[in-house]
Amino acid sequence: MVLQSLSISRTEFETATGWQLKPEGACHGEICVPLPQSVSADIANGIVDVSAVAERLGMPIVHDAEMGLWALGPASLSGRALATAVAPELELPDINGNMFQLSSLRGKKVVIVSWAPY
Amino acid sequence: MWQAFRNEVHTRGLEIVTVGMDTLGAESCRPFIEAANAEHPSLIDVNHVMAERFGVINIPNGIWIDEEGIIVRPAEPAPVPGGKTPPPSAPPVGLPQRMADIMTEASKIVTDRESYSAALYDWIENGSKSKFALSPDEVIARSGNRDTSTAEASAHFSLAQYLWNAGHRDAAIKHFRETHRLQPDNFSYKRQAWSLMAPPEAGPFARFIQGPMEGQESDWPFEGDWVTDVRAMGAENYYPAFKE
């Protein structure tokens, strides 16, 4: 995820990473990683200190100073691409720009097929 | 491509979701999606979110998720059930050398369509009782490595695709190179960057060349290219074998 600032809204963080920010910490599936109290207090006000949360989840932050941009990488705390077998939310557009949420298919078996025109 | 299989199985409780992973976005995927007459969700992923969230490192690739939203098979090669693998054939005479080399290597790539199809039908029939539906621990274990470098590779990829689409070609290439250095086994990150080097006027087919054309080798901004990398790994290892 590309960021213009290291202080973003809670919704923005959750949509971009698939991790939920709850009073008990940063959560995904059965995993909840506690956050420092000051970070949680900011989150309660809707603001996420990206560096602080990223550090706890093992998410790298890469800075391109020339372009004035940061990018947040995925969590590496478990050492595996999936930290849990609980499917993360996936929200992507179709070719007409309409957003689709994977969770809307709960109750069905789903095969996600990735492909590319190259 | 997956539409025919979807027609056959969707009344049995299975949905297909295709994700076109392409930094160039909807317009490069549109002709394929429209030609397939896809009735299933057909999504566009410019940032390779599939790599970050699910560990997708090559394509085509499938992930199985059960009715409760639990992943029962993580990212793995996914040949279309009922599809056809073209028989190996020698490249036509007179083709540019790089194209001939691509075809020669591609013909050695192995996919186990039969095993994958059989497993998929077994899961549709038997659900969690299918031996192909893996335990959560096995799903996590098979989901691929995610160390600090791998996670950092994804962050560089995010910047690369963003800068590419903003018209900053050189800055984008710098981050693509970092992506490849940090996660050399992510082949879709490589194919994506290589494919972007094809000039738009050369048409969509040129995106498959993924390497310098003859006489332009010194302009190629990457360490590897498709033919060189596939030869180095051995085309027969391009896709990991299907594992029960």
Boltz contact constraints between the chains, C-beta under 6 A:
constraints:
  - contact:
      token1: [A, 1]
      token2: [B, 158]
      max_distance: 6.0
  - contact:
      token1: [A, 2]
      token2: [B, 158]
      max_distance: 6.0
  - contact:
      token1: [A, 2]
      token2: [B, 162]
      max_distance: 6.0
  - contact:
      token1: [A, 18]
      token2: [B, 53]
      max_distance: 6.0
  - contact:
      token1: [A, 60]
      token2: [B, 151]
      max_distance: 6.0
  - contact:
      token1: [A, 60]
      token2: [B, 152]
      max_distance: 6.0
  - contact:
      token1: [A, 60]
      token2: [B, 155]
      max_distance: 6.0
  - contact:
      token1: [A, 62]
      token2: [B, 155]
      max_distance: 6.0
  - contact:
      token1: [A, 62]
      token2: [B, 156]
      max_distance: 6.0
  - contact:
      token1: [A, 64]
      token2: [B, 159]
      max_distance: 6.0
  - contact:
      token1: [A, 71]
      token2: [B, 155]
      max_distance: 6.0
  - contact:
      token1: [A, 71]
      token2: [B, 158]
      max_distance: 6.0
  - contact:
      token1: [A, 71]
      token2: [B, 159]
      max_distance: 6.0
  - contact:
      token1: [A, 73]
      token2: [B, 151]
      max_distance: 6.0
  - contact:
      token1: [A, 73]
      token2: [B, 152]
      max_distance: 6.0
  - contact:
      token1: [A, 73]
      token2: [B, 154]
      max_distance: 6.0
  - contact:
      token1: [A, 73]
      token2: [B, 155]
      max_distance: 6.0
  - contact:
      token1: [A, 74]
      token2: [B, 52]
      max_distance: 6.0
  - contact:
      token1: [A, 74]
      token2: [B, 151]
      max_distance: 6.0
  - contact:
      token1: [A, 74]
      token2: [B, 154]
      max_distance: 6.0
  - contact:
      token1: [A, 76]
      token2: [B, 146]
      max_distance: 6.0
  - contact:
      token1: [A, 76]
      token2: [B, 148]
      max_distance: 6.0
  - contact:
      token1: [A, 76]
      token2: [B, 151]
      max_distance: 6.0
  - contact:
      token1: [A, 80]
      token2: [B, 140]
      max_distance: 6.0
  - contact:
      token1: [A, 80]
      token2: [B, 143]
      max_distance: 6.0
  - contact:
      token1: [A, 80]
      token2: [B, 146]
      max_distance: 6.0
  - contact:
      token1: [A, 81]
      token2: [B, 55]
      max_distance: 6.0
  - contact:
      token1: [A, 81]
      token2: [B, 143]
      max_distance: 6.0
  - contact:
      token1: [A, 81]
      token2: [B, 144]
      max_distance: 6.0
  - contact:
      token1: [A, 81]
      token2: [B, 146]
      max_distance: 6.0
  - contact:
      token1: [A, 82]
      token2: [B, 74]
      max_distance: 6.0
  - contact:
      token1: [A, 82]
      token2: [B, 140]
      max_distance: 6.0
  - contact:
      token1: [A, 82]
      token2: [B, 143]
      max_distance: 6.0
  - contact:
      token1: [A, 85]
      token2: [B, 70]
      max_distance: 6.0
  - contact:
      token1: [A, 85]
      token2: [B, 71]
      max_distance: 6.0
  - contact:
      token1: [A, 85]
      token2: [B, 136]
      max_distance: 6.0
  - contact:
      token1: [A, 85]
      token2: [B, 139]
      max_distance: 6.0
  - contact:
      token1: [A, 87]
      token2: [B, 65]
      max_distance: 6.0
  - contact:
      token1: [A, 87]
      token2: [B, 69]
      max_distance: 6.0
  - contact:
      token1: [A, 87]
      token2: [B, 71]
      max_distance: 6.0
  - contact:
      token1: [A, 88]
      token2: [B, 53]
      max_distance: 6.0
  - contact:
      token1: [A, 92]
      token2: [B, 43]
      max_distance: 6.0
  - contact:
      token1: [A, 92]
      token2: [B, 45]
      max_distance: 6.0
  - contact:
      token1: [A, 93]
      token2: [B, 44]
      max_distance: 6.0
  - contact:
      token1: [A, 94]
      token2: [B, 42]
      max_distance: 6.0
  - contact:
      token1: [A, 94]
      token2: [B, 43]
      max_distance: 6.0
  - contact:
      token1: [A, 95]
      token2: [B, 26]
      max_distance: 6.0
  - contact:
      token1: [A, 95]
      token2: [B, 30]
      max_distance: 6.0
  - contact:
      token1: [A, 95]
      token2: [B, 33]
      max_distance: 6.0
  - contact:
      token1: [A, 100]
      token2: [B, 41]
      max_distance: 6.0
  - contact:
      token1: [A, 100]
      token2: [B, 43]
      max_distance: 6.0
  - contact:
      token1: [A, 105]
      token2: [B, 15]
      max_distance: 6.0
  - contact:
      token1: [A, 106]
      token2: [B, 69]
      max_distance: 6.0
  - contact:
      token1: [A, 107]
      token2: [B, 67]
      max_distance: 6.0
  - contact:
      token1: [A, 108]
      token2: [B, 13]
      max_distance: 6.0
  - contact:
      token1: [A, 108]
      token2: [B, 15]
      max_distance: 6.0
  - contact:
      token1: [A, 109]
      token2: [B, 13]
      max_distance: 6.0
  - contact:
      token1: [A, 109]
      token2: [B, 14]
      max_distance: 6.0
  - contact:
      token1: [A, 110]
      token2: [B, 15]
      max_distance: 6.0
  - contact:
      token1: [A, 110]
      token2: [B, 65]
      max_distance: 6.0
  - contact:
      token1: [A, 111]
      token2: [B, 16]
      max_distance: 6.0
  - contact:
      token1: [A, 111]
      token2: [B, 62]
      max_distance: 6.0
  - contact:
      token1: [A, 111]
      token2: [B, 64]
      max_distance: 6.0
  - contact:
      token1: [A, 112]
      token2: [B, 17]
      max_distance: 6.0
  - contact:
      token1: [A, 112]
      token2: [B, 63]
      max_distance: 6.0
  - contact:
      token1: [A, 113]
      token2: [B, 2]
      max_distance: 6.0
  - contact:
      token1: [A, 113]
      token2: [B, 18]
      max_distance: 6.0
  - contact:
      token1: [A, 113]
      token2: [B, 62]
      max_distance: 6.0
  - contact:
      token1: [A, 113]
      token2: [B, 78]
      max_distance: 6.0
  - contact:
      token1: [A, 114]
      token2: [B, 19]
      max_distance: 6.0
  - contact:
      token1: [A, 114]
      token2: [B, 21]
      max_distance: 6.0
  - contact:
      token1: [A, 114]
      token2: [B, 50]
      max_distance: 6.0
  - contact:
      token1: [A, 114]
      token2: [B, 56]
      max_distance: 6.0
  - contact:
      token1: [A, 114]
      token2: [B, 59]
      max_distance: 6.0
  - contact:
      token1: [A, 114]
      token2: [B, 61]
      max_distance: 6.0
  - contact:
      token1: [A, 115]
      token2: [B, 59]
      max_distance: 6.0
  - contact:
      token1: [A, 115]
      token2: [B, 60]
      max_distance: 6.0
  - contact:
      token1: [A, 116]
      token2: [B, 21]
      max_distance: 6.0
  - contact:
      token1: [A, 116]
      token2: [B, 22]
      max_distance: 6.0
  - contact:
      token1: [A, 116]
      token2: [B, 59]
      max_distance: 6.0
  - contact:
      token1: [A, 117]
      token2: [B, 22]
      max_distance: 6.0
  - contact:
      token1: [A, 117]
      token2: [B, 28]
      max_distance: 6.0
  - contact:
      token1: [A, 117]
      token2: [B, 29]
      max_distance: 6.0
  - contact:
      token1: [A, 117]
      token2: [B, 32]
      max_distance: 6.0
  - contact:
      token1: [A, 118]
      token2: [B, 191]
      max_distance: 6.0
  - contact:
      token1: [A, 118]
      token2: [B, 195]
      max_distance: 6.0
  - contact:
      token1: [A, 118]
      token2: [B, 207]
      max_distance: 6.0
